[in-house]
Amino acid sequence: MKINQKKWAGYAACIWSLLYIPIHIYWALGGTALMPGVWKDEAKWAAVNWGASVMLLAAAIFGLLLVHHWGQKIPRYLMLTIGWVSCLLPIMHAVYGYITKGLFLAGVIRLEFFDFSAWATVDVDNIVLTDLLLFEPWFLIAGVLFGLAVLHYQNGRKKIKKKPNKQS
């Protein structure tokens, strides 16, 4: 199956979103791998991860909407608004994470800057390194993929303008 060059980013955004769901389901079911500590309220941690899984599934579907004809049934302004938010939020998340964790590692900001109140125990070095090396790159790549997908959608839709009816 050959993928149109204008559609690859939408498919990539879909797949990238789906790839992040299994770890959240694992954590929601009580798994502890890659965990920097233990949450005080395990039910709340499970709810956060189930919620993240649902949002990631919605993001994956949106990635497909950007490249399939069913997405053309949704108003253009709504697709573009959701699309640019889907691009900017993860990029802002990554930039914030890189800046704050970098400043923390450089000794510029103190540990109190971060809110660890939800954690019963937390390994700060582990959470900072996991965040910088795993989670923030994921958010940055997701934002870039959604941005490219929205650009392709935006440019592709400009060319599909209805021809005016000529009446004699």
DSSP file (Angstrom, degrees, kcal/mol; ACC not computed):
  #  RESIDUE AA STRUCTURE BP1 BP2  ACC     N-H-->O    O-->H-N    N-H-->O    O-->H-N    TCO  KAPPA ALPHA  PHI   PSI    X-CA   Y-CA   Z-CA
    1    1 A M              0   0    0      0, 0.0     2,-0.5     0, 0.0     0, 0.0   0.000 360.0 360.0 360.0 125.4    0.0    0.0    0.0
    2    2 A K        -     0   0    0      0, 0.0     2,-0.5     0, 0.0     0, 0.0  -0.795 360.0-144.1 -95.3 131.3    1.4    3.3   -1.1
    3    3 A I        -     0   0    0     -2,-0.5     5,-0.1     1,-0.0     0, 0.0  -0.829  21.6-115.3 -98.8 129.6    0.8    6.3    1.2
    4    4 A N    >>  -     0   0    0     -2,-0.5     3,-1.8     1,-0.1     4,-1.0  -0.318  23.3-123.6 -56.9 138.8    0.2    9.7   -0.4
    5    5 A Q  T 34 S+     0   0    0      1,-0.3     4,-0.3     2,-0.2     3,-0.2   0.787 111.9  55.4 -59.8 -27.4    3.0   12.1    0.6
    6    6 A K  T 34 S+     0   0    0      1,-0.2    -1,-0.3     2,-0.1     4,-0.2   0.627 109.8  47.2 -78.9 -12.6    0.4   14.6    1.9
    7    7 A K  T <> S+     0   0    0     -3,-1.8     4,-1.9     1,-0.1     3,-0.5   0.596  82.5  89.0-105.2 -12.7   -1.1   11.9    4.2
    8    8 A W  H  X S+     0   0    0     -4,-1.0     4,-2.8     1,-0.2     5,-0.2   0.861  86.5  53.7 -58.8 -38.1    2.0   10.4    5.9
    9    9 A A  H  > S+     0   0    0     -4,-0.3     4,-2.7     2,-0.2   140,-0.3   0.874 107.3  51.0 -67.3 -36.7    2.0   12.8    8.8
   10   10 A G  H  > S+     0   0    0     -3,-0.5     4,-2.0    -4,-0.2    -1,-0.2   0.917 113.4  44.8 -65.0 -42.9   -1.6   12.1    9.7
   11   11 A Y  H  X S+     0   0    0     -4,-1.9     4,-2.7     2,-0.2    -2,-0.2   0.911 113.6  50.6 -65.3 -41.9   -0.9    8.4    9.7
   12   12 A A  H  X S+     0   0    0     -4,-2.8     4,-3.0    -5,-0.2    -2,-0.2   0.900 109.5  50.4 -63.5 -41.0    2.3    8.9   11.7
   13   13 A A  H  X S+     0   0    0     -4,-2.7     4,-2.0   132,-0.2    -1,-0.2   0.891 111.3  50.0 -63.2 -39.2    0.4   11.1   14.3
   14   14 A C  H  X S+     0   0    0     -4,-2.0     4,-2.3     2,-0.2    -2,-0.2   0.960 114.4  42.4 -62.0 -52.3   -2.2    8.3   14.6
   15   15 A I  H  X S+     0   0    0     -4,-2.7     4,-2.2     1,-0.2    -2,-0.2   0.908 112.5  53.7 -63.5 -42.9    0.4    5.6   15.1
   16   16 A W  H  X S+     0   0    0     -4,-3.0     4,-0.6     1,-0.2    -1,-0.2   0.890 110.4  47.9 -59.6 -40.5    2.5    7.8   17.5
   17   17 A S  H >< S+     0   0    0     -4,-2.0     3,-1.0    -5,-0.2     4,-0.4   0.916 111.2  50.1 -66.6 -43.2   -0.6    8.4   19.6
   18   18 A L  H >< S+     0   0    0     -4,-2.3     3,-1.2     1,-0.2    -2,-0.2   0.843 102.2  62.2 -64.5 -33.3   -1.5    4.7   19.7
   19   19 A L  H 3< S+     0   0    0     -4,-2.2     4,-0.3     1,-0.2    -1,-0.2   0.722 100.5  53.9 -66.4 -20.4    2.0    3.7   20.7
   20   20 A Y  T <X S+     0   0    0     -3,-1.0     4,-0.9    -4,-0.6    -1,-0.2   0.546  91.8  76.0 -91.3  -8.7    1.7    5.7   24.0
   21   21 A I  H X> S+     0   0    0     -3,-1.2     4,-2.3    -4,-0.4     3,-0.5   0.929  83.4  60.8 -71.3 -45.4   -1.5    4.0   25.1
   22   22 A P  H 3> S+     0   0    0      0, 0.0     4,-2.7     0, 0.0    -1,-0.2   0.869 103.0  50.4 -55.5 -40.4   -0.1    0.6   26.3
   23   23 A I  H 3> S+     0   0    0     -4,-0.3     4,-2.4     1,-0.2    -2,-0.2   0.883 111.3  49.9 -65.3 -35.4    2.1    2.1   29.0
   24   24 A H  H <X S+     0   0    0     -4,-0.9     4,-2.5    -3,-0.5    -1,-0.2   0.892 111.6  47.3 -69.7 -37.9   -0.9    4.1   30.3
   25   25 A I  H  X S+     0   0    0     -4,-2.3     4,-2.0     2,-0.2    -2,-0.2   0.923 111.1  52.5 -65.9 -42.9   -3.0    1.0   30.4
   26   26 A Y  H  <>S+     0   0    0     -4,-2.7     5,-2.9    -5,-0.3    -2,-0.2   0.932 112.9  43.8 -56.7 -47.7   -0.2   -0.9   32.1
   27   27 A W  H ><5S+     0   0    0     -4,-2.4     3,-1.6     3,-0.2    -1,-0.2   0.892 110.2  55.3 -66.4 -38.7    0.0    1.8   34.8
   28   28 A A  H 3<5S+     0   0    0     -4,-2.5    -1,-0.2     1,-0.3    -2,-0.2   0.831 106.7  52.1 -62.5 -30.8   -3.8    2.0   35.1
   29   29 A L  T 3<5S-     0   0    0     -4,-2.0    -1,-0.3    -5,-0.1    -2,-0.2   0.384 132.5 -91.2 -87.6   4.2   -3.8   -1.7   35.9
   30   30 A G  T < 5S+     0   0    0     -3,-1.6    -3,-0.2     1,-0.2    -2,-0.1   0.487  72.3 152.8 104.8   4.2   -1.2   -1.3   38.6
   31   31 A G      < -     0   0    0     -5,-2.9    -1,-0.2    -6,-0.2    -8,-0.0  -0.289  26.2-165.9 -65.2 153.4    2.1   -1.8   36.7
   32   32 A T    >   +     0   0    0      3,-0.0     3,-1.9     6,-0.0     5,-0.1   0.420  39.4 126.6-124.3  -0.1    5.2    0.0   38.1
   33   33 A A  T 3  S+     0   0    0      1,-0.3    -2,-0.0     3,-0.0    -6,-0.0  -0.351  84.8  11.3 -61.9 142.0    7.8   -0.1   35.4
   34   34 A L  T 3  S+     0   0    0      1,-0.2    -1,-0.3     2,-0.0    96,-0.0   0.555  95.5 137.9  64.9  10.4    9.3    3.4   34.6
   35   35 A M    <   -     0   0    0     -3,-1.9    -1,-0.2     1,-0.1    -3,-0.0  -0.727  47.2-154.8 -86.3 132.3    7.5    4.7   37.6
   36   36 A P  S    S-     0   0    0      0, 0.0    87,-3.5     0, 0.0     2,-0.3   0.446  70.1 -34.2 -84.8   1.5    9.6    7.1   39.7
   37   37 A G  E    S-A  122   0A   0     85,-0.3     2,-0.4    -5,-0.1    85,-0.2  -0.953  77.9 -62.3 175.3-158.9    7.7    6.4   42.9
   38   38 A V  E     -A  121   0A   0     83,-1.6    82,-3.3    -2,-0.3    83,-1.6  -0.976  40.2-129.9-123.7 131.9    4.4    5.5   44.3
   39   39 A W  E     -A  119   0A   0     -2,-0.4    80,-0.3    80,-0.3     3,-0.2  -0.485  13.0-133.7 -75.6 149.4    1.3    7.6   44.2
   40   40 A K  S    S+     0   0    0     78,-2.8     2,-0.7     1,-0.3    -1,-0.1   0.905 100.9  39.9 -66.1 -42.4   -0.6    8.3   47.4
   41   41 A D     >  -     0   0    0     77,-0.5     4,-2.0     1,-0.2     3,-0.3  -0.869  66.6-175.4-115.1  98.1   -4.0    7.5   45.8
   42   42 A E  H  > S+     0   0    0     -2,-0.7     4,-2.4    -3,-0.2    -1,-0.2   0.825  84.6  57.4 -64.3 -31.8   -3.7    4.6   43.4
   43   43 A A  H  > S+     0   0    0      2,-0.2     4,-2.3     1,-0.2    -1,-0.2   0.892 107.2  48.2 -65.8 -38.5   -7.3    5.0   42.2
   44   44 A K  H  > S+     0   0    0     -3,-0.3     4,-2.6     2,-0.2    -2,-0.2   0.906 110.6  51.4 -66.7 -41.1   -6.6    8.6   41.1
   45   45 A W  H  X S+     0   0    0     -4,-2.0     4,-2.0     2,-0.2    -2,-0.2   0.902 110.6  49.1 -61.3 -41.8   -3.4    7.4   39.3
   46   46 A A  H  X S+     0   0    0     -4,-2.4     4,-2.6     2,-0.2     5,-0.2   0.924 110.9  49.9 -63.5 -44.0   -5.4    4.7   37.5
   47   47 A A  H  X S+     0   0    0     -4,-2.3     4,-2.6     1,-0.2    -2,-0.2   0.898 108.8  52.4 -62.8 -40.6   -8.1    7.3   36.6
   48   48 A V  H  X S+     0   0    0     -4,-2.6     4,-2.3     1,-0.2    -1,-0.2   0.917 112.7  45.1 -59.9 -43.7   -5.3    9.7   35.2
   49   49 A N  H  X S+     0   0    0     -4,-2.0     4,-2.0     2,-0.2    -2,-0.2   0.851 112.0  49.8 -74.0 -34.8   -3.9    6.9   33.1
   50   50 A W  H  X S+     0   0    0     -4,-2.6     4,-2.1     2,-0.2    -1,-0.2   0.916 112.5  49.6 -65.7 -41.4   -7.3    5.7   31.8
   51   51 A G  H  X S+     0   0    0     -4,-2.6     4,-2.4    -5,-0.2    -2,-0.2   0.911 109.8  50.3 -61.7 -42.9   -8.1    9.3   30.9
   52   52 A A  H  X S+     0   0    0     -4,-2.3     4,-2.5     1,-0.2    -1,-0.2   0.893 108.6  53.2 -62.2 -39.3   -4.8    9.7   29.1
   53   53 A S  H  X S+     0   0    0     -4,-2.0     4,-2.1     2,-0.2    -1,-0.2   0.904 109.4  47.9 -63.2 -41.4   -5.5    6.5   27.2
   54   54 A V  H  X S+     0   0    0     -4,-2.1     4,-2.4     2,-0.2    -2,-0.2   0.918 112.3  49.2 -65.6 -43.2   -8.9    7.9   26.0
   55   55 A M  H  X S+     0   0    0     -4,-2.4     4,-2.3     1,-0.2    -2,-0.2   0.892 110.9  50.2 -63.6 -39.1   -7.3   11.2   25.0
   56   56 A L  H  X S+     0   0    0     -4,-2.5     4,-2.3     2,-0.2    -1,-0.2   0.877 109.4  50.9 -67.5 -37.0   -4.6    9.4   23.1
   57   57 A L  H  X S+     0   0    0     -4,-2.1     4,-2.3     2,-0.2    -2,-0.2   0.917 110.6  49.4 -64.8 -42.5   -7.2    7.3   21.3
   58   58 A A  H  X S+     0   0    0     -4,-2.4     4,-2.4     1,-0.2    -2,-0.2   0.896 110.2  51.3 -61.8 -39.8   -9.1   10.5   20.4
   59   59 A A  H  X S+     0   0    0     -4,-2.3     4,-2.3     2,-0.2    -2,-0.2   0.903 108.9  50.9 -63.6 -41.0   -5.8   12.0   19.1
   60   60 A A  H  X S+     0   0    0     -4,-2.3     4,-1.6     2,-0.2    -2,-0.2   0.921 110.9  47.8 -62.5 -44.1   -5.2    8.9   17.0
   61   61 A I  H  X S+     0   0    0     -4,-2.3     4,-2.3     1,-0.2    -1,-0.2   0.903 110.1  52.9 -63.4 -40.5   -8.6    9.1   15.4
   62   62 A F  H  X S+     0   0    0     -4,-2.4     4,-1.7     1,-0.2    -1,-0.2   0.898 103.4  57.0 -62.9 -39.5   -8.1   12.8   14.8
   63   63 A G  H  < S+     0   0    0     -4,-2.3     4,-0.4     1,-0.2    -1,-0.2   0.894 109.8  45.8 -56.2 -39.9   -4.8   12.0   13.0
   64   64 A L  H >X S+     0   0    0     -4,-1.6     4,-1.7     1,-0.2     3,-1.3   0.869 105.9  59.1 -70.8 -37.0   -6.9    9.8   10.7
   65   65 A L  H 3< S+     0   0    0     -4,-2.3     6,-0.3     1,-0.3    -1,-0.2   0.831  99.1  60.1 -60.4 -30.5   -9.6   12.5   10.2
   66   66 A L  T 3< S+     0   0    0     -4,-1.7    -1,-0.3     1,-0.2    -2,-0.2   0.721 116.4  30.6 -69.8 -19.9   -6.9   14.8    8.9
   67   67 A V  T <4 S+     0   0    0     -3,-1.3     2,-0.3    -4,-0.4    -2,-0.2   0.533 107.4  74.7-118.1  -9.1   -6.2   12.4    6.0
   68   68 A H  S >< S-     0   0    0     -4,-1.7     3,-1.5     1,-0.1     4,-0.4  -0.715  83.1-115.2-107.6 159.1   -9.4   10.6    5.3
   69   69 A H  G >  S+     0   0    0      1,-0.3     3,-1.3    -2,-0.3     4,-0.4   0.756 109.9  70.0 -62.8 -24.6  -12.5   11.8    3.5
   70   70 A W  G >  S+     0   0    0      1,-0.3     3,-1.2     2,-0.2    -1,-0.3   0.813  91.0  61.8 -65.5 -25.3  -14.6   11.5    6.7
   71   71 A G  G X  S+     0   0    0     -3,-1.5     3,-1.0    -6,-0.3    -1,-0.3   0.733  91.6  66.1 -69.0 -21.1  -12.6   14.4    8.1
   72   72 A Q  G <  S+     0   0    0     -3,-1.3    -1,-0.2    -4,-0.4    -2,-0.2   0.620  89.3  66.1 -75.9 -11.4  -14.0   16.6    5.3
   73   73 A K  G <  S+     0   0    0     -3,-1.2    -1,-0.2    -4,-0.4    -2,-0.2   0.628  88.5  80.0 -81.6 -13.9  -17.5   16.3    6.7
   74   74 A I  S <  S-     0   0    0     -3,-1.0     5,-0.1    -4,-0.3     0, 0.0  -0.764 102.1 -92.4 -92.6 137.9  -16.3   18.2    9.8
   75   75 A P     >  -     0   0    0      0, 0.0     4,-2.2     0, 0.0     3,-0.5  -0.183  31.0-128.1 -52.9 137.9  -16.2   22.0    9.4
   76   76 A R  H  > S+     0   0    0      1,-0.2     4,-2.8     2,-0.2     5,-0.2   0.883 106.9  54.7 -55.6 -45.3  -12.8   23.2    8.3
   77   77 A Y  H  > S+     0   0    0      1,-0.2     4,-2.2     2,-0.2    -1,-0.2   0.866 109.4  48.6 -60.7 -35.7  -12.5   25.8   11.1
   78   78 A L  H  > S+     0   0    0     -3,-0.5     4,-2.7     2,-0.2     5,-0.3   0.911 111.7  48.3 -70.3 -43.4  -13.1   23.1   13.7
   79   79 A M  H  X S+     0   0    0     -4,-2.2     4,-2.6     1,-0.2    -2,-0.2   0.919 114.4  46.5 -61.9 -43.6  -10.6   20.7   12.2
   80   80 A L  H  X S+     0   0    0     -4,-2.8     4,-2.8     2,-0.2     5,-0.2   0.897 112.9  49.1 -68.0 -39.5   -8.0   23.5   12.0
   81   81 A T  H  X S+     0   0    0     -4,-2.2     4,-2.1    -5,-0.2     5,-0.2   0.958 116.1  41.6 -63.4 -50.8   -8.6   24.6   15.6
   82   82 A I  H  X S+     0   0    0     -4,-2.7     4,-2.5     1,-0.2    -2,-0.2   0.904 115.6  53.1 -62.6 -40.2   -8.4   21.1   17.0
   83   83 A G  H  X S+     0   0    0     -4,-2.6     4,-1.1    -5,-0.3    -2,-0.2   0.926 110.1  44.1 -62.8 -47.3   -5.4   20.4   14.8
   84   84 A W  H  X S+     0   0    0     -4,-2.8     4,-3.0     2,-0.2     5,-0.2   0.854 113.8  50.9 -70.6 -32.3   -3.4   23.5   15.8
   85   85 A V  H  X S+     0   0    0     -4,-2.1     4,-2.5    -5,-0.2    -1,-0.2   0.903 108.2  53.5 -65.7 -40.0   -4.2   22.8   19.5
   86   86 A S  H  < S+     0   0    0     -4,-2.5    -2,-0.2    -5,-0.2    60,-0.2   0.740 114.9  42.4 -65.9 -22.7   -3.1   19.2   19.0
   87   87 A C  H  X S+     0   0    0     -4,-1.1     4,-1.3    59,-0.2    -2,-0.2   0.904 118.1  41.7 -84.0 -50.6    0.2   20.6   17.6
   88   88 A L  H  X S+     0   0    0     -4,-3.0     4,-3.0     1,-0.2     5,-0.2   0.866 106.3  58.9 -74.1 -39.0    0.8   23.4   20.1
   89   89 A L  H  X S+     0   0    0     -4,-2.5     4,-2.5     1,-0.2    -1,-0.2   0.947 109.7  41.8 -60.8 -50.3   -0.1   21.7   23.4
   90   90 A P  H  > S+     0   0    0      0, 0.0     4,-2.4     0, 0.0    -1,-0.2   0.886 115.5  51.1 -66.0 -33.9    2.4   18.8   23.2
   91   91 A I  H  X S+     0   0    0     -4,-1.3     4,-2.7     2,-0.2    -2,-0.2   0.933 111.7  46.9 -65.6 -43.6    5.1   21.2   21.9
   92   92 A M  H  X S+     0   0    0     -4,-3.0     4,-2.7     2,-0.2     5,-0.2   0.895 110.8  53.3 -63.1 -39.1    4.5   23.6   24.8
   93   93 A H  H  X S+     0   0    0     -4,-2.5     4,-2.5    -5,-0.2    -2,-0.2   0.939 112.1  44.7 -58.3 -48.2    4.5   20.6   27.2
   94   94 A A  H  X S+     0   0    0     -4,-2.4     4,-3.0     2,-0.2     5,-0.2   0.923 113.5  48.5 -64.5 -45.8    7.9   19.5   25.9
   95   95 A V  H  X S+     0   0    0     -4,-2.7     4,-2.6     2,-0.2     5,-0.2   0.933 113.3  47.9 -61.6 -46.1    9.4   23.0   25.9
   96   96 A Y  H  X S+     0   0    0     -4,-2.7     4,-2.9    -5,-0.2     5,-0.3   0.925 113.7  48.3 -59.0 -45.4    8.2   23.6   29.5
   97   97 A G  H  X S+     0   0    0     -4,-2.5     4,-2.4    -5,-0.2     5,-0.4   0.924 112.4  47.3 -63.0 -45.5    9.5   20.2   30.6
   98   98 A Y  H  X S+     0   0    0     -4,-3.0     4,-1.9     2,-0.2    -1,-0.2   0.917 116.1  44.7 -62.7 -42.8   12.9   20.7   28.9
   99   99 A I  H  X S+     0   0    0     -4,-2.6     4,-2.6    -5,-0.2     5,-0.2   0.960 118.0  41.1 -67.7 -51.0   13.3   24.2   30.4
  100  100 A T  H  X S+     0   0    0     -4,-2.9     4,-2.2    -5,-0.2    -2,-0.2   0.927 119.3  43.6 -67.7 -43.9   12.2   23.5   33.9
  101  101 A K  H  X S+     0   0    0     -4,-2.4     4,-2.7    -5,-0.3    -1,-0.2   0.884 114.7  51.3 -69.0 -36.1   14.0   20.1   34.2
  102  102 A G  H  X S+     0   0    0     -4,-1.9     4,-2.0    -5,-0.4    -2,-0.2   0.922 110.9  47.5 -63.9 -43.6   17.1   21.6   32.6
  103  103 A L  H  <>S+     0   0    0     -4,-2.6     5,-2.4     2,-0.2     6,-1.0   0.873 111.9  51.2 -64.7 -37.0   17.1   24.5   35.1
  104  104 A F  H ><5S+     0   0    0     -4,-2.2     3,-1.3     4,-0.2    -2,-0.2   0.945 110.9  47.0 -63.8 -48.0   16.6   22.1   37.9
  105  105 A L  H 3<5S+     0   0    0     -4,-2.7    -2,-0.2     1,-0.3    -1,-0.2   0.833 110.9  53.1 -63.4 -31.7   19.5   19.9   36.8
  106  106 A A  T 3<5S-     0   0    0     -4,-2.0    -1,-0.3    -5,-0.2    -2,-0.2   0.538 116.0-117.1 -79.9  -6.4   21.6   23.1   36.4
  107  107 A G  T < 5S+     0   0    0     -3,-1.3    -3,-0.2    -4,-0.4    -2,-0.1   0.606  82.8 119.1  82.5  11.8   20.8   24.1   40.0
  108  108 A V  S   <S+     0   0    0     -5,-2.4     2,-0.3    -6,-0.2    -4,-0.2   0.880  75.2  34.2 -79.0 -39.2   18.9   27.3   38.9
  109  109 A I  S    S-     0   0    0     -6,-1.0    -2,-0.2    -9,-0.2     2,-0.1  -0.862  84.8-123.6-115.9 154.9   15.6   26.3   40.4
  110  110 A R    >   -     0   0    0     -2,-0.3     3,-1.9     1,-0.1     4,-0.3  -0.450  26.8-104.7 -95.2 166.7   14.9   24.3   43.5
  111  111 A L  G >  S+     0   0    0      1,-0.3     3,-1.7     2,-0.2    -1,-0.1   0.790 113.9  70.9 -58.0 -31.6   13.0   21.1   44.1
  112  112 A E  G 3  S+     0   0    0      1,-0.3    -1,-0.3     3,-0.1     4,-0.1   0.690  81.3  75.6 -63.4 -17.3   10.2   23.0   45.7
  113  113 A F  G <  S+     0   0    0     -3,-1.9     2,-0.3   -13,-0.1    -1,-0.3   0.841  89.1  67.7 -61.7 -32.5    9.3   24.4   42.2
  114  114 A F  S <  S-     0   0    0     -3,-1.7     2,-0.9    -4,-0.3     0, 0.0  -0.681  84.0-130.7 -93.8 143.4    7.8   21.0   41.3
  115  115 A D        +     0   0    0     -2,-0.3     3,-0.3     1,-0.1    -3,-0.1  -0.813  36.0 160.5 -96.4 105.4    4.7   19.7   42.9
  116  116 A F    >   +     0   0    0     -2,-0.9     3,-1.8     1,-0.2    -1,-0.1   0.104  36.5 118.0-105.4  19.9    5.2   16.1   44.1
  117  117 A S  T 3   +     0   0    0      1,-0.3    -1,-0.2   -78,-0.0   -77,-0.1   0.722  68.7  60.0 -64.7 -21.4    2.3   16.2   46.5
  118  118 A A  T 3  S+     0   0    0     -3,-0.3   -78,-2.8   -79,-0.1   -77,-0.5   0.648  92.6  84.9 -78.6 -13.7    0.5   13.4   44.7
  119  119 A W  E <   -A   39   0A   0     -3,-1.8   -80,-0.3   -80,-0.3     3,-0.2  -0.733  57.0-165.1 -95.1 134.3    3.4   11.0   45.3
  120  120 A A  E    S+     0   0A   0    -82,-3.3     2,-0.3    -2,-0.4   -81,-0.2   0.886  89.9   4.6 -75.8 -43.4    3.9    9.0   48.5
  121  121 A T  E    S-A   38   0A   0    -83,-1.6   -83,-1.6     2,-0.0    -1,-0.4  -0.985  74.7-178.6-136.9 148.0    7.5    8.4   47.5
  122  122 A V  E     -A   37   0A   0     -2,-0.3     2,-0.9   -85,-0.2   -85,-0.3  -0.974  26.3-144.1-151.5 134.9    9.4    9.7   44.5
  123  123 A D     >  -     0   0    0    -87,-3.5     4,-2.5    -2,-0.3     5,-0.2  -0.857  20.3-165.4 -95.0 101.1   12.9    9.3   43.1
  124  124 A V  H  > S+     0   0    0     -2,-0.9     4,-2.5     1,-0.2     5,-0.2   0.887  84.8  51.1 -61.2 -43.9   13.5   12.9   41.8
  125  125 A D  H  > S+     0   0    0      1,-0.2     4,-2.5     2,-0.2    -1,-0.2   0.919 112.1  48.5 -59.9 -42.0   16.5   12.0   39.7
  126  126 A N  H  > S+     0   0    0      2,-0.2     4,-2.8     1,-0.2     5,-0.3   0.927 112.0  47.8 -63.0 -46.2   14.5    9.2   38.1
  127  127 A I  H  X S+     0   0    0     -4,-2.5     4,-2.0   -91,-0.2    -2,-0.2   0.893 113.9  47.3 -65.6 -38.6   11.5   11.3   37.3
  128  128 A V  H  X S+     0   0    0     -4,-2.5     4,-2.6    -5,-0.2    -2,-0.2   0.943 116.2  42.7 -68.0 -47.1   13.6   14.1   35.9
  129  129 A L  H  X S+     0   0    0     -4,-2.5     4,-2.7    -5,-0.2     5,-0.3   0.913 115.1  49.0 -67.7 -42.4   15.7   11.8   33.7
  130  130 A T  H  X>S+     0   0    0     -4,-2.8     4,-2.2    -5,-0.2     5,-1.6   0.911 113.4  48.9 -61.6 -41.1   12.7    9.7   32.5
  131  131 A D  I  <>S+     0   0    0     -4,-2.0     5,-3.1    -5,-0.3    -2,-0.2   0.937 115.7  42.1 -63.3 -47.4   10.9   12.9   31.7
  132  132 A L  I  <5S+     0   0    0     -4,-2.6    -2,-0.2     1,-0.2    -1,-0.2   0.862 124.1  35.4 -69.1 -36.6   13.8   14.4   29.7
  133  133 A L  I  <5S+     0   0    0     -4,-2.7    -2,-0.2    -5,-0.2    -1,-0.2   0.692 134.0  13.3 -95.5 -20.2   14.7   11.3   27.9
  134  134 A L  I  X5S+     0   0    0     -4,-2.2     4,-1.4    -5,-0.3    -3,-0.2   0.741 124.7  37.4-120.7 -57.7   11.4    9.6   27.3
  135  135 A F  I  ><S+     0   0    0     -5,-1.6     4,-2.3     2,-0.2     5,-0.2   0.934 114.1  48.2 -74.9 -46.9    8.3   11.7   27.9
  136  136 A E  H  ><S+     0   0    0     -5,-3.1     4,-2.6     1,-0.2     5,-0.2   0.907 111.5  50.9 -64.8 -40.0    9.3   15.1   26.6
  137  137 A P  H  > S+     0   0    0      0, 0.0     4,-2.6     0, 0.0     5,-0.2   0.903 109.0  53.3 -60.6 -36.8   10.7   13.8   23.3
  138  138 A W  H  X S+     0   0    0     -4,-1.4     4,-2.5     1,-0.2    -2,-0.2   0.950 111.0  45.3 -61.0 -47.4    7.4   11.9   22.9
  139  139 A F  H  X S+     0   0    0     -4,-2.3     4,-2.5     2,-0.2    -1,-0.2   0.909 112.9  50.7 -62.4 -42.6    5.4   15.1   23.3
  140  140 A L  H  X S+     0   0    0     -4,-2.6     4,-2.2     2,-0.2    -1,-0.2   0.932 112.4  45.6 -62.2 -46.5    7.7   17.1   21.0
  141  141 A I  H  X S+     0   0    0     -4,-2.6     4,-2.7     2,-0.2    -1,-0.2   0.904 111.7  52.9 -64.5 -40.8    7.5   14.5   18.2
  142  142 A A  H  X S+     0   0    0     -4,-2.5     4,-2.6    -5,-0.2     5,-0.2   0.933 109.9  48.4 -59.5 -45.9    3.7   14.3   18.7
  143  143 A G  H  X S+     0   0    0     -4,-2.5     4,-2.3     1,-0.2    -1,-0.2   0.905 112.3  48.1 -61.8 -42.5    3.4   18.0   18.3
  144  144 A V  H  X S+     0   0    0     -4,-2.2     4,-2.6     2,-0.2     5,-0.2   0.920 112.1  49.6 -65.0 -43.6    5.5   18.1   15.2
  145  145 A L  H  X S+     0   0    0     -4,-2.7     4,-2.5     1,-0.2  -132,-0.2   0.924 113.0  45.9 -62.9 -44.4    3.6   15.3   13.6
  146  146 A F  H  X S+     0   0    0     -4,-2.6     4,-2.5   -60,-0.2    -1,-0.2   0.886 111.5  53.5 -66.7 -36.2    0.2   16.9   14.3
  147  147 A G  H  X S+     0   0    0     -4,-2.3     4,-2.3    -5,-0.2    -2,-0.2   0.931 111.4  44.8 -61.9 -45.6    1.6   20.2   13.0
  148  148 A L  H  X S+     0   0    0     -4,-2.6     4,-2.5     2,-0.2    -2,-0.2   0.901 112.9  51.5 -64.5 -40.5    2.7   18.6    9.8
  149  149 A A  H  X S+     0   0    0     -4,-2.5     4,-2.4  -140,-0.3    -2,-0.2   0.905 111.1  47.6 -63.5 -41.0   -0.6   16.7    9.4
  150  150 A V  H  X S+     0   0    0     -4,-2.5     4,-3.3     2,-0.2    -2,-0.2   0.903 110.7  51.9 -68.2 -40.5   -2.5   20.0    9.9
  151  151 A L  H  X S+     0   0    0     -4,-2.3     4,-2.8     2,-0.2     5,-0.3   0.931 111.5  46.8 -59.8 -45.0   -0.4   21.8    7.4
  152  152 A H  H  X S+     0   0    0     -4,-2.5     4,-2.5     2,-0.2    -2,-0.2   0.915 114.6  47.5 -63.0 -42.1   -1.0   19.1    4.8
  153  153 A Y  H  X S+     0   0    0     -4,-2.4     4,-2.5     2,-0.2    -2,-0.2   0.941 113.1  48.6 -61.5 -48.1   -4.7   19.1    5.6
  154  154 A Q  H  X S+     0   0    0     -4,-3.3     4,-1.2     1,-0.2    -2,-0.2   0.918 115.8  42.4 -60.8 -46.9   -4.8   22.9    5.4
  155  155 A N  H  X S+     0   0    0     -4,-2.8     4,-0.9    -5,-0.2    -1,-0.2   0.869 114.7  51.0 -70.0 -37.1   -3.0   23.0    2.1
  156  156 A G  H  X S+     0   0    0     -4,-2.5     4,-0.5    -5,-0.3     3,-0.4   0.878 108.3  51.4 -67.9 -37.7   -4.9   20.1    0.6
  157  157 A R  H >< S+     0   0    0     -4,-2.5     3,-0.6     1,-0.2    -1,-0.2   0.785  99.8  64.0 -72.5 -26.4   -8.3   21.6    1.5
  158  158 A K  H 3< S+     0   0    0     -4,-1.2     3,-0.3     1,-0.2    -1,-0.2   0.860 102.0  51.0 -63.4 -33.5   -7.4   24.9   -0.2
  159  159 A K  H 3< S+     0   0    0     -4,-0.9     2,-0.9    -3,-0.4    -1,-0.2   0.666  96.7  71.4 -79.0 -16.0   -7.2   23.1   -3.5
  160  160 A I    <<  +     0   0    0     -3,-0.6     2,-0.4    -4,-0.5    -1,-0.2  -0.440  66.4 148.0 -99.1  59.5  -10.6   21.5   -3.1
  161  161 A K        -     0   0    0     -2,-0.9     2,-0.1    -3,-0.3    -3,-0.0  -0.740  52.8-106.9 -93.1 142.6  -12.7   24.6   -3.5
  162  162 A K        -     0   0    0     -2,-0.4    -1,-0.1     1,-0.1     3,-0.0  -0.418  30.8-120.7 -68.7 138.7  -16.1   24.2   -5.1
  163  163 A K        -     0   0    0     -2,-0.1    -1,-0.1     1,-0.1     2,-0.1  -0.619  33.3-109.7 -77.3 136.7  -16.4   25.5   -8.6
  164  164 A P        -     0   0    0      0, 0.0     2,-0.4     0, 0.0    -1,-0.1  -0.387  33.2-109.0 -67.9 144.6  -19.1   28.2   -9.0
  165  165 A N        -     0   0    0     -2,-0.1     2,-0.7     1,-0.0    -3,-0.0  -0.582  28.0-144.5 -73.9 128.5  -22.2   27.2  -10.8
  166  166 A K        -     0   0    0     -2,-0.4     2,-0.5    -3,-0.0    -1,-0.0  -0.850  18.4-174.6 -96.3 120.6  -22.4   28.9  -14.2
  167  167 A Q              0   0    0     -2,-0.7    -2,-0.0     1,-0.1     0, 0.0  -0.964 360.0 360.0-116.4 129.7  -25.9   29.8  -15.1
  168  168 A S              0   0    0     -2,-0.5    -1,-0.1     0, 0.0    -2,-0.0   0.443 360.0 360.0 -92.9 360.0  -26.6   31.3  -18.5
